[in-house]
């Protein structure tokens, strides 16, 4: 690997958070070479988490989610090209081809193409919404504004985005029903115990949550939509949102020769090989949490930011960089509460509530495996969670954690 010099050029493919934070960090830390940022969308870089929260709830106008103004791009001397979707990469010549029919070459390439909302094929797919992009939310708010009255909204998927969208729309007075395929939302992420603790939050927010649901189709009639269920019933709706996860944007790399496995496989330094790196949602990287080693692709804001900061420092360092070291972190505001997690526990890990209780809907819990702390999760206890962060970073035992009680 060669560190970046003023004579070098860099193409960042993807103008989401990871790509933009990398560009900012490189310029902040002194890289003065040519910098090209390719964005698939027509907008300048913007932040996604506010879309399902502040923007969808109309607390913010959508322009507040923007990360990079035209002035800021000019100030950093970044050549930003919007509406340029990458279609292929030649790893030998570092040539990126785009949907605009153009080709771009650079000495270094960073892949930051992120992920997109997973969609489902329904009869009325053209009337079904997702909540992932700037245009998604503009379209959704536009449809809601057509009638100044509460709407019947069905959200298919009770994960983070589904719950956040449900919360935002309920605060606007809409009647929201969330349909979750699993017995309880988030069981595959937080495990069955914590999912049970969280289950009642939807009802407290006047949102109908139904688990173990099978959706067969969404059909349209003259003025509304109907969600057809596996048990033969149906649910009428004026608006339907699908929130069933995301897929990495890596199909454009299939002919590149890079290792693709549900994402771009990278080493401990985020390298995919030959002065090519991948960061953020699209990167499949190894998280080492001794004695546990996991290959992950994490779709969280903090991971995208951490990848960008680490790679910028590595690219500008004259000395070999240590392997990536980070503690995964995410948060979600849903049903009037804040959920936060540190680490990457398995849903089968043991859970111990160490502060508060599920009954009071305010608690902190430890995940553990073989007696070692693998993660922390909190509901409306942000300070206690952050005070306990070192339990994950230092590979603590549960016994030591309970003795130290850093959350107090």
Backbone torsions as a table, in degrees:
resi	resn	phi	psi	omega
1	UNK	NA	138.3	177.1
2	UNK	-109.2	135.5	177.7
3	UNK	-73.1	155.8	-176.7
4	UNK	-71.6	131.4	174.9
5	UNK	-116.8	162.1	179.1
6	UNK	-55.4	-26.7	-179.8
7	UNK	-80.1	-9.9	-178.3
8	UNK	-83.3	163.3	175.3
9	UNK	-128.7	153.0	-176.6
10	UNK	-137.1	132.6	171.4
11	UNK	-109.4	124.7	172.5
12	UNK	-103.8	114.0	-177.4
13	UNK	-94.9	103.5	-177.0
14	UNK	122.4	121.4	-174.0
15	UNK	-111.4	32.0	174.1
16	UNK	-82.9	-160.1	-176.9
17	UNK	-60.2	-47.9	-176.8
18	UNK	-60.3	-48.6	-179.4
19	UNK	-62.0	-44.7	-178.1
20	UNK	-68.3	-43.7	179.3
21	UNK	-62.1	-34.4	176.4
22	UNK	-64.6	-46.3	179.3
23	UNK	-58.8	-47.8	178.9
24	UNK	-58.2	-46.7	-176.5
25	UNK	-66.0	-39.2	179.3
26	UNK	-63.5	-43.8	179.0
27	UNK	-69.6	-39.5	179.3
28	UNK	-59.8	-37.7	-174.7
29	UNK	-96.4	10.8	165.7
30	UNK	110.9	0.8	178.6
31	UNK	-71.9	124.0	-176.1
32	UNK	-113.4	3.9	-178.8
33	UNK	-75.6	-178.9	-178.2
34	UNK	-67.6	132.9	-176.0
35	UNK	-132.6	116.3	180.0
36	UNK	-113.8	127.1	179.0
37	UNK	-115.1	116.6	-178.6
38	UNK	-102.3	125.1	179.2
39	UNK	-117.3	134.2	180.0
40	UNK	-75.6	-28.8	-178.1
41	UNK	-88.1	167.8	-177.6
42	UNK	-84.1	-7.8	-178.3
43	UNK	-94.2	159.7	168.9
44	UNK	-69.8	165.5	-178.7
45	UNK	-52.2	136.9	179.1
46	UNK	-142.7	165.6	-177.5
47	UNK	-92.9	132.0	-177.2
48	UNK	-83.9	-39.5	-175.8
49	UNK	-51.8	-37.9	179.7
50	UNK	-66.6	-17.8	-175.8
51	UNK	-61.1	-47.1	-177.8
52	UNK	-83.4	-7.9	-177.9
53	UNK	-110.8	-90.9	-172.9
54	UNK	-64.6	-38.6	-176.2
55	UNK	-74.3	-47.4	-178.1
56	UNK	-66.4	-29.1	177.3
57	UNK	-83.3	-0.7	-179.4
58	UNK	65.6	17.6	173.6
59	UNK	-72.6	-29.0	176.0
60	UNK	-119.8	148.5	162.4
61	UNK	-79.5	155.0	-170.9
62	UNK	-66.4	-23.5	180.0
63	UNK	-65.5	-21.3	179.1
64	UNK	-69.2	-16.8	178.8
65	UNK	-82.4	-5.9	-177.8
66	UNK	-65.8	136.8	178.2
67	UNK	-97.7	-30.0	-172.4
68	UNK	-134.9	109.4	175.0
69	UNK	-76.9	167.4	176.7
70	UNK	-61.1	-36.7	179.4
71	UNK	-65.7	-39.7	-179.2
72	UNK	-68.1	-40.5	177.2
73	UNK	-60.5	-41.4	178.6
74	UNK	-67.0	-42.6	-179.9
75	UNK	-58.8	-39.6	-179.3
76	UNK	-87.2	0.8	179.7
77	UNK	55.2	52.2	179.0
78	UNK	-106.6	126.6	174.4
79	UNK	-84.4	99.5	-176.8
80	UNK	-102.4	127.1	178.2
81	UNK	-118.5	111.7	177.3
82	UNK	-83.2	163.2	177.8
83	UNK	56.1	34.6	177.7
84	UNK	-119.8	88.5	178.9
85	UNK	-81.5	126.6	177.9
86	UNK	-68.6	136.2	-179.2
87	UNK	-115.6	-20.3	176.3
88	UNK	-164.6	161.7	177.5
89	UNK	-138.1	126.9	172.1
90	UNK	-96.8	111.6	-173.3
91	UNK	-72.6	-23.5	-179.2
92	UNK	-76.4	-41.9	-177.9
93	UNK	-99.0	-3.4	-176.9
94	UNK	55.7	42.6	-179.7
95	UNK	-101.9	123.8	176.9
96	UNK	-106.5	124.1	174.8
97	UNK	-100.3	146.4	-176.6
98	UNK	-124.6	168.4	179.3
99	UNK	-65.2	-16.9	177.6
100	UNK	-80.4	0.7	178.6
101	UNK	80.8	16.1	-177.3
102	UNK	-108.9	161.8	179.5
103	UNK	-125.9	140.0	-178.8
104	UNK	-134.3	138.5	-179.7
105	UNK	-125.8	149.3	177.7
106	UNK	-155.2	164.0	179.4
107	UNK	-73.8	-27.0	-178.4
108	UNK	-133.1	143.4	-179.2
109	UNK	-128.3	133.3	172.3
110	UNK	-121.2	125.6	179.1
111	UNK	-94.3	118.5	-178.8
112	UNK	-139.2	43.9	-172.5
113	UNK	-80.2	-2.0	169.7
114	UNK	65.7	-149.1	-178.1
115	UNK	-139.9	167.5	-179.2
116	UNK	-129.5	160.8	179.5
117	UNK	-65.1	134.1	173.2
118	UNK	-73.9	135.1	-178.6
119	UNK	-114.0	162.9	177.4
120	UNK	-123.8	147.8	-174.7
121	UNK	-91.6	105.9	178.3
122	UNK	-119.2	162.6	178.8
123	UNK	-60.2	-34.7	-177.6
124	UNK	-108.3	36.7	-176.5
125	UNK	-53.4	-36.2	-177.8
126	UNK	-64.3	-17.5	179.6
127	UNK	-100.5	-1.5	-176.5
128	UNK	-95.9	139.2	-175.2
129	UNK	-102.6	155.8	164.2
130	UNK	-122.5	164.9	179.6
131	UNK	-127.7	85.5	-176.8
132	UNK	-136.3	-40.7	-172.9
133	UNK	-116.2	169.4	173.5
134	UNK	-52.7	-49.5	-177.6
135	UNK	-66.3	-34.4	176.7
136	UNK	-57.0	-48.0	-174.6
137	UNK	-73.7	-36.4	175.6
138	UNK	-60.4	-44.4	179.2
139	UNK	-63.6	-44.4	-178.2
140	UNK	-64.3	-46.8	178.9
141	UNK	-65.7	-35.0	177.8
142	UNK	-62.8	-42.3	179.0
143	UNK	-67.3	-39.1	179.1
144	UNK	-64.8	-32.5	-177.2
145	UNK	-77.0	-9.3	-178.5
146	UNK	-67.3	-26.3	177.7
147	UNK	-131.1	127.3	-179.1
148	UNK	-88.1	65.9	-178.9
149	UNK	-158.3	157.8	178.4
150	UNK	-61.0	141.6	-179.0
151	UNK	-113.2	155.2	173.0
152	UNK	-91.3	111.2	-175.1
153	UNK	-111.9	131.4	173.2
154	UNK	-113.6	128.0	177.3
155	UNK	-113.5	121.2	179.6
156	UNK	-93.5	106.8	-176.2
157	UNK	117.1	120.6	-176.8
158	UNK	-108.5	22.4	177.2
159	UNK	-74.0	-157.7	-173.4
160	UNK	-61.8	-51.6	-177.3
161	UNK	-67.0	-41.4	178.7
162	UNK	-60.0	-45.0	-179.6
163	UNK	-67.8	-39.5	179.7
164	UNK	-66.7	-42.7	177.8
165	UNK	-64.2	-41.5	178.2
166	UNK	-59.6	-44.2	-179.8
167	UNK	-62.0	-46.5	-178.2
168	UNK	-62.8	-43.9	-177.2
169	UNK	-71.8	-34.0	177.2
170	UNK	-66.1	-35.9	178.3
171	UNK	-66.1	-21.0	177.2
172	UNK	-87.5	0.6	177.0
173	UNK	95.9	4.2	-179.9
174	UNK	-80.1	152.1	178.8
175	UNK	-90.1	114.8	-169.6
176	UNK	-116.5	131.9	172.5
177	UNK	-120.2	128.2	179.0
178	UNK	-107.5	126.6	179.8
179	UNK	-109.4	117.6	-176.6
180	UNK	-114.6	131.8	-177.8
181	UNK	-69.9	-37.1	178.6
182	UNK	-77.7	168.0	178.9
183	UNK	-58.7	-39.8	177.4
184	UNK	-138.9	145.8	177.7
185	UNK	-60.4	148.1	171.3
186	UNK	68.6	11.6	179.5
187	UNK	-59.2	-33.6	-179.0
188	UNK	-77.4	-8.0	179.7
189	UNK	-109.0	-52.3	-173.7
190	UNK	-100.6	-8.2	-179.2
191	UNK	89.2	164.0	-174.1
192	UNK	-66.6	-35.9	-178.7
193	UNK	-64.7	-52.6	-178.5
194	UNK	-66.2	-37.2	177.2
195	UNK	-59.3	-37.0	177.0
196	UNK	-66.3	-39.8	178.5
197	UNK	-63.0	-32.7	-176.1
198	UNK	-86.9	-13.4	-168.8
199	UNK	-58.3	-37.1	-174.5
200	UNK	-80.1	-6.6	-175.6
201	UNK	-64.3	-34.9	-177.8
202	UNK	-62.7	-46.7	-179.8
203	UNK	-62.2	-36.8	178.4
204	UNK	-63.2	-25.2	179.2
205	UNK	-97.8	14.3	179.7
206	UNK	61.4	36.7	176.7
207	UNK	-116.7	132.8	178.9
208	UNK	-83.6	121.8	179.6
209	UNK	-117.5	125.7	-179.9
210	UNK	-123.6	119.2	179.0
211	UNK	-93.0	169.9	179.3
212	UNK	55.4	43.3	-176.7
213	UNK	-100.9	138.0	175.8
214	UNK	-114.1	115.0	178.4
215	UNK	-98.5	121.3	-179.2
216	UNK	-88.8	-39.5	-174.7
217	UNK	-165.8	160.9	168.8
218	UNK	-123.5	121.1	-176.9
219	UNK	-120.3	157.6	-179.0
220	UNK	-115.1	140.7	169.1
221	UNK	-116.5	-158.3	-171.5
222	UNK	-58.7	-43.4	-172.5
223	UNK	-129.9	0.5	-175.9
224	UNK	-150.7	-179.1	177.4
225	UNK	-115.5	156.8	176.6
226	UNK	-136.4	129.4	179.6
227	UNK	-97.1	117.8	-177.5
228	UNK	-92.7	126.4	-173.4
229	UNK	-102.2	158.7	-178.2
230	UNK	-65.3	-22.9	-179.9
231	UNK	-87.4	6.8	179.2
232	UNK	93.7	-10.1	178.0
233	UNK	-83.9	175.1	176.2
234	UNK	-146.6	158.8	-179.2
235	UNK	-127.3	125.0	176.7
236	UNK	-79.2	145.7	-179.5
237	UNK	-153.4	148.3	172.0
238	UNK	-94.1	-12.9	-179.5
239	UNK	-153.6	135.3	179.8
240	UNK	-126.4	133.4	177.8
241	UNK	-120.5	135.7	174.0
242	UNK	-105.8	125.2	179.8
243	UNK	-135.7	78.3	-172.3
244	UNK	-122.5	37.9	175.1
245	UNK	98.2	-172.9	-174.7
246	UNK	-138.4	159.9	178.6
247	UNK	-123.7	139.5	179.3
248	UNK	-67.7	139.1	177.9
249	UNK	-85.2	79.0	-177.7
250	UNK	-129.1	5.0	179.7
251	UNK	-60.5	-32.1	-178.1
252	UNK	-65.7	-11.5	-178.0
253	UNK	-102.1	4.9	-173.5
254	UNK	-60.1	-31.7	-179.5
255	UNK	-96.0	6.3	-174.1
256	UNK	-78.4	-25.1	-173.9
257	UNK	92.6	-8.6	174.3
258	UNK	-67.9	154.8	178.4
259	UNK	-79.2	118.4	-178.6
260	UNK	-117.8	125.4	178.5
261	UNK	-145.0	75.2	-174.0
262	UNK	69.8	13.8	-176.5
263	UNK	164.0	174.0	179.6
264	UNK	-85.2	117.4	-178.0
265	UNK	-74.8	127.7	-178.9
266	UNK	-126.0	163.6	179.0
267	UNK	-89.6	-166.7	-176.3
268	UNK	-69.1	-6.2	177.4
269	UNK	-114.2	14.5	180.0
270	UNK	68.6	18.7	179.4
271	UNK	-89.2	135.5	172.8
272	UNK	-99.3	-2.2	177.5
273	UNK	112.3	150.5	170.5
274	UNK	55.9	50.4	-179.5
275	UNK	55.8	37.9	175.5
276	UNK	-128.2	132.5	-179.0
277	UNK	-128.8	163.2	174.5
278	UNK	-136.0	139.9	-177.5
279	UNK	-139.7	160.2	175.0
280	UNK	77.4	-152.1	-174.1
281	UNK	-55.7	-31.7	-173.6
282	UNK	-81.7	-13.8	-174.4
283	UNK	-86.4	132.4	172.7
284	UNK	-105.8	105.3	-170.5
285	UNK	-122.2	168.5	-179.2
286	UNK	-100.4	123.8	174.8
287	UNK	-102.7	120.1	-178.3
288	UNK	-104.0	116.3	179.6
289	UNK	-133.3	80.0	-171.0
290	UNK	-44.7	131.8	4.9
291	UNK	-91.3	12.4	-175.4
292	UNK	-94.3	137.6	176.9
293	UNK	-129.6	126.1	-177.4
294	UNK	-133.1	141.8	171.2
295	UNK	-94.8	122.4	-170.3
296	UNK	-129.5	154.1	162.0
297	UNK	-129.0	113.3	-171.8
298	UNK	-112.4	126.7	-177.8
299	UNK	-101.4	56.9	-179.2
300	UNK	-123.0	148.8	-178.8
301	UNK	-54.4	-47.2	-174.7
302	UNK	-64.9	-37.5	178.7
303	UNK	-63.9	-43.3	178.0
304	UNK	-59.8	-43.6	179.9
305	UNK	-66.5	-45.3	-179.5
306	UNK	-62.8	-42.1	177.2
307	UNK	-58.8	-45.5	-177.2
308	UNK	-62.8	-45.1	-178.7
309	UNK	-66.4	-41.7	179.5
310	UNK	-63.5	-46.8	-176.2
311	UNK	-67.5	-38.7	178.2
312	UNK	-59.4	-46.6	179.6
313	UNK	-62.9	-40.2	-179.7
314	UNK	-65.8	-44.0	-176.7
315	UNK	-66.0	-26.3	-177.3
316	UNK	-99.9	-0.5	-178.0
317	UNK	-86.9	138.9	177.1
318	UNK	-83.1	-13.1	-179.3
319	UNK	-109.3	155.1	176.3
320	UNK	-58.6	136.4	-178.8
321	UNK	-90.0	149.4	173.9
322	UNK	-68.0	159.7	176.9
323	UNK	-59.0	155.8	177.1
324	UNK	-55.6	128.9	176.1
325	UNK	-131.4	120.6	-177.5
326	UNK	-154.5	159.5	172.9
327	UNK	-112.3	110.0	179.4
328	UNK	-54.4	142.1	-178.6
329	UNK	-146.6	139.3	170.6
330	UNK	-145.2	161.2	173.5
331	UNK	-139.7	157.6	176.8
332	UNK	-149.9	129.7	176.3
333	UNK	-98.5	111.8	-177.6
334	UNK	-147.5	143.2	177.4
335	UNK	53.2	35.0	177.3
336	UNK	80.0	7.6	-178.5
337	UNK	-127.9	161.8	176.8
338	UNK	-112.4	122.1	175.0
339	UNK	-103.1	132.1	177.8
340	UNK	-134.5	143.6	177.8
341	UNK	-137.3	139.7	172.6
342	UNK	-117.6	140.6	-178.3
343	UNK	90.9	-170.6	178.0
344	UNK	-139.9	68.2	-179.2
345	UNK	-70.2	155.2	173.0
346	UNK	-82.3	149.1	179.5
347	UNK	-63.3	-15.7	178.4
348	UNK	-91.2	-2.6	179.6
349	UNK	-65.6	153.5	178.1
350	UNK	-70.2	144.2	-178.7
351	UNK	-120.8	131.0	177.7
352	UNK	-126.9	117.8	176.7
353	UNK	-78.3	123.0	-174.8
354	UNK	-114.1	-9.1	-179.3
355	UNK	-152.3	135.1	-178.5
356	UNK	70.6	-159.7	-179.2
357	UNK	-159.6	155.1	176.5
358	UNK	-59.6	-31.6	-178.4
359	UNK	-63.3	-35.2	179.6
360	UNK	-92.1	2.7	177.9
361	UNK	53.6	41.5	176.4
362	UNK	-157.9	109.0	-172.6
363	UNK	-158.5	164.7	173.0
364	UNK	-130.4	135.2	-179.1
365	UNK	-133.8	152.0	177.6
366	UNK	-107.0	134.4	168.8
367	UNK	-96.1	142.6	178.2
368	UNK	-147.1	156.3	177.4
369	UNK	-144.0	126.6	-178.0
370	UNK	55.4	34.5	176.9
371	UNK	82.6	-0.8	-179.3
372	UNK	-107.4	140.8	179.4
373	UNK	-69.2	126.0	178.5
374	UNK	-110.4	-13.8	-179.7
375	UNK	-179.5	170.0	176.7
376	UNK	-132.8	144.7	175.0
377	UNK	-138.2	141.2	-178.1
378	UNK	-135.7	146.3	170.8
379	UNK	-116.3	112.3	178.6
380	UNK	54.2	37.0	175.0
381	UNK	-135.1	57.8	-173.1
382	UNK	-63.6	-38.7	-177.9
383	UNK	-66.8	-44.5	179.7
384	UNK	-61.8	-38.3	179.1
385	UNK	-62.9	-49.1	-176.5
386	UNK	-68.7	-31.9	176.2
387	UNK	-66.1	-21.0	-176.7
388	UNK	-102.1	6.6	-173.3
389	UNK	-54.7	-38.6	-175.7
390	UNK	-64.4	-18.4	178.4
391	UNK	-61.8	-32.1	178.2
392	UNK	-84.0	-45.7	-176.4
393	UNK	-66.2	-27.9	-175.3
394	UNK	-103.7	9.7	175.7
395	UNK	58.1	50.6	-176.6
396	UNK	-74.0	154.4	169.6
397	UNK	-85.2	157.9	176.8
398	UNK	-62.4	-38.2	180.0
399	UNK	-59.0	-46.5	178.6
400	UNK	-65.9	-39.5	179.7
401	UNK	-60.2	-43.8	-179.4
402	UNK	-69.5	-28.5	177.6
403	UNK	-75.5	-40.3	-177.3
404	UNK	-77.4	-38.8	-177.4
405	UNK	46.9	57.9	-177.2
406	UNK	-63.9	-15.5	-178.4
407	UNK	-76.2	-9.6	-177.4
408	UNK	-88.6	NA	NA
